[in-house]
């Protein structure tokens, strides 16, 4: 498919908080470096997201030198070292059905998020020696991820979002879908039929479609719900097995650097999970 290229890159240092859109970024063992390497949890260690707490979208994140910088509404900017101190307590966390270790990142960060959400919560980070294994029933290789919902990379095309927006009374920005790699130069939903792609020098395997939730209805600037769209419209033409599907979960087969503008080559295809509908 000639003309395919990377339109934009996105990562989210704190799960469910605002992301970054760099022109160039390195892939580490768990996906884009620092992507969802931090997470907010409740007092029991269970993960918290925009599904229940849309206000998380108001928290700006930056990576500066060796620190994560957080800017929450009404709070002074908070710098947290990317490398945890040796004294950081090791705690047990839960993400969906997965439980595993994390490192508590201190009282100041906990206080910021507790004030924002109105509940007692903590900020944790992923230990450097521990990634979650990608579901072996879906991917036979030894792939791991961070605090994502299950896969290290989410691939979405500009054309698929444009196709959705032509069906909506009010278009939505691509940040509603929190992708990792946005693709330009293809037809709508072409990504549904890809099995393996090469992005620059990095090979990526498409594993499964992404089921969508209420986060797509959350304004990623204000942290407020915006009615039932675009989920309601997506359900009319992207629904199967009781779920709404949009974008593709993927695994990188090697490390390397991703760059905006890098060419993309389709190496292998597969039957689409959904038929394209005019809707």
C-alpha positions in Angstrom: 0.0 0.0 0.0 2.1 3.0 -1.3 2.0 6.3 0.6 1.4 4.8 4.1 3.2 6.8 6.8 3.2 7.7 10.4 0.9 10.7 10.9 1.5 11.1 14.6 2.8 9.4 17.7 1.2 9.4 21.2 2.1 8.2 24.6 0.5 8.6 28.0 3.1 8.5 30.9 0.3 8.2 33.5 -2.5 5.9 32.6 -5.7 7.9 31.8 -4.0 11.3 32.1 -3.2 13.6 29.2 -0.6 12.4 26.8 2.4 13.6 24.7 2.7 13.7 20.9 6.4 13.6 20.1 7.9 13.8 16.6 10.3 10.9 17.5 10.3 8.4 20.3 12.0 5.2 21.2 10.4 1.8 21.7 11.4 0.0 24.9 10.6 -3.6 26.0 7.0 -2.7 27.1 6.1 -0.3 24.2 6.8 3.4 23.7 9.2 4.3 26.5 7.4 5.7 29.6 4.0 5.0 28.1 1.7 4.2 31.0 4.6 3.5 33.2 2.7 5.4 36.0 -0.8 4.7 37.2 -3.3 6.0 39.8 -4.7 3.3 42.1 -7.2 3.3 45.0 -6.4 2.3 48.6 -6.7 -1.4 47.6 -4.3 -1.1 44.7 -6.9 -1.3 42.0 -6.3 0.8 38.9 -8.3 4.0 38.4 -9.1 5.4 34.9 -11.3 7.9 33.1 -14.0 5.3 33.0 -14.9 6.2 36.5 -12.9 9.4 37.0 -12.9 11.5 33.8 -11.2 14.3 35.6 -7.9 12.4 35.1 -7.9 13.8 31.6 -7.2 17.3 33.1 -3.8 16.2 34.4 -1.1 17.3 31.9 2.1 15.2 31.7 5.6 16.0 30.4 8.9 14.1 30.3 11.7 16.5 31.1 15.3 15.1 31.4 14.9 12.4 34.0 11.6 13.4 35.5 7.9 13.1 35.0 6.2 16.5 35.4 2.5 16.6 36.4 0.3 19.6 36.2 -3.1 19.1 37.8 -5.8 21.9 37.9 -5.2 24.2 40.9 -1.9 22.5 41.8 1.7 23.5 41.4 3.7 21.5 38.9 5.1 18.3 40.5 8.3 16.6 39.4 8.7 12.9 40.0 11.9 11.1 39.1 11.4 8.6 36.4 13.8 6.3 38.3 12.2 5.4 41.7 14.2 5.8 44.8 15.6 2.7 46.4 13.3 3.3 49.3 10.1 3.3 47.2 7.7 0.8 48.8 6.7 -2.2 46.7 3.0 -2.7 46.6 0.5 -5.0 44.9 -1.7 -3.6 42.2 -4.6 -4.9 40.0 -5.3 -4.0 36.3 -8.3 -5.9 35.1 -7.6 -9.6 35.9 -3.8 -9.0 36.3 -2.2 -8.5 39.7 1.4 -7.7 40.2 4.0 -5.5 41.8 4.3 -1.7 41.6 6.3 1.0 43.4 4.5 3.7 45.4 5.7 7.2 44.4 5.1 9.1 47.6 2.8 11.3 49.6 2.9 14.4 47.5 1.7 12.7 44.3 -0.9 10.8 46.3 -2.2 14.1 47.8 -2.5 15.7 44.3 -4.6 12.9 42.9 -6.6 12.4 46.0 -7.7 16.1 45.9 -8.5 15.9 42.2 -10.6 12.8 42.4 -12.0 13.3 45.9 -11.0 9.8 47.1 -7.9 8.4 48.7 -5.5 7.2 46.0 -1.9 6.7 45.2 0.5 7.1 42.3 2.5 4.0 41.4 5.1 3.2 38.8 6.1 0.0 37.0 9.2 -1.7 38.3 11.9 -1.9 35.6 12.1 -5.6 36.1 8.4 -6.4 35.7 6.1 -6.1 32.7 2.8 -7.7 32.3 2.8 -10.5 29.7 0.4 -10.0 26.7 -2.4 -12.6 26.7 -0.7 -15.8 25.4 -4.0 -16.9 24.1 -3.9 -14.0 21.7 -0.1 -13.7 21.0 2.1 -16.8 21.2 5.4 -14.8 21.6 6.9 -13.5 24.8 5.6 -9.9 24.6 5.1 -7.7 27.6 3.4 -4.4 28.3 3.2 -1.7 31.1 0.0 -0.5 32.7 -1.9 -0.5 29.4 -5.2 -2.3 29.3 -3.5 -5.3 27.6 -1.2 -4.4 24.7 1.8 -2.1 24.2 0.6 -0.3 21.0 -2.7 0.9 19.6 -2.8 1.5 15.8 -5.4 3.8 14.3 -5.7 5.5 10.9 -6.7 9.1 10.2 -9.1 7.8 7.6 -11.0 5.7 10.1 -11.5 8.7 12.3 -12.5 10.8 9.3 -15.1 8.2 8.3 -16.5 8.3 11.8 -16.6 12.1 11.8 -18.6 12.3 8.6 -21.3 10.3 10.4 -21.4 12.5 13.5 -23.2 15.8 14.0 -20.2 17.2 15.9 -16.8 15.7 14.9 -14.5 14.4 17.6 -10.7 14.7 17.7 -8.5 11.6 17.5 -7.4 12.0 21.1 -10.7 10.5 22.2 -9.3 7.1 21.2 -5.9 7.5 22.8 -3.9 5.8 20.0 -0.1 5.1 20.0 0.6 5.2 16.3 -1.7 7.1 13.9 -1.4 6.1 10.2 -1.9 8.3 7.2 -2.3 7.3 3.5 -4.9 4.5 3.7 -8.6 3.9 3.2 -10.9 3.9 6.3 -10.5 0.7 8.4 -7.6 -0.6 6.2 -5.9 -1.4 9.6 -8.6 -4.0 10.2 -7.0 -6.2 7.5 -3.4 -5.8 8.5 -1.6 -8.7 10.3 2.0 -7.4 10.2 3.5 -4.0 9.3 6.9 -2.5 9.2 7.1 1.1 10.6 10.4 2.5 9.6 12.7 -0.3 10.8 10.4 -1.8 13.4 8.1 -4.7 12.7 4.7 -4.7 14.5 2.1 -7.5 14.7 -1.6 -6.7 14.9 -3.1 -8.9 17.5 -6.8 -7.9 18.0 -9.3 -5.1 17.6 -9.7 -2.7 20.5 -13.1 -2.7 22.2 -14.1 0.8 23.1 -15.7 2.3 26.3 -16.9 5.5 27.8 -13.5 7.1 27.6 -14.3 7.9 24.0 -17.1 10.1 25.2 -14.8 12.1 27.4 -13.4 15.5 26.3 -9.7 15.0 26.7 -9.1 18.7 27.4 -11.8 19.3 30.0 -12.2 15.9 31.6 -16.0 16.0 31.2 -18.4 13.6 29.5 -19.7 14.7 26.2 -23.0 12.9 25.9 -23.1 9.4 24.3 -21.0 10.2 21.2 -19.0 8.9 19.4 -19.8 5.5 21.1 -23.5 5.5 20.0 -22.6 6.1 16.4 -19.8 3.6 16.4 -22.2 1.0 17.8 -24.3 1.3 14.6 -21.5 0.0 12.3 -18.6 -1.2 14.5 -20.4 -3.6 16.8 -19.9 -7.3 17.2 -20.3 -9.8 20.1 -21.8 -7.0 22.2 -18.7 -4.8 21.9 -17.8 -1.7 19.9 -14.5 -2.0 18.1 -12.3 0.8 16.8 -8.4 0.7 16.2 -6.1 -2.3 16.5 -4.1 -3.6 19.5 -0.6 -4.5 18.5 2.8 -5.8 19.7 6.2 -4.7 18.5 8.6 -7.5 17.5 11.7 -5.5 18.1 13.0 -2.3 19.6 13.9 0.8 17.7 12.9 4.4 17.1 9.5 5.5 15.7 9.3 8.8 13.8 6.5 10.9 12.4 6.6 10.7 8.6 8.3 7.2 8.7 7.0 4.9 5.9 4.8 2.0 6.8 4.8 -1.2 4.8 2.1 -3.9 5.1 3.9 -7.2 5.3 1.0 -9.6 5.9 -2.8 -9.3 5.9 -5.7 -11.0 7.5 -9.5 -11.2 7.0 -11.1 -8.1 8.7 -12.8 -8.7 12.0 -15.7 -6.5 10.8 -17.0 -5.8 7.3 -16.9 -2.1 6.4 -20.4 -0.7 6.5 -21.8 2.5 5.0 -24.0 3.0 8.1 
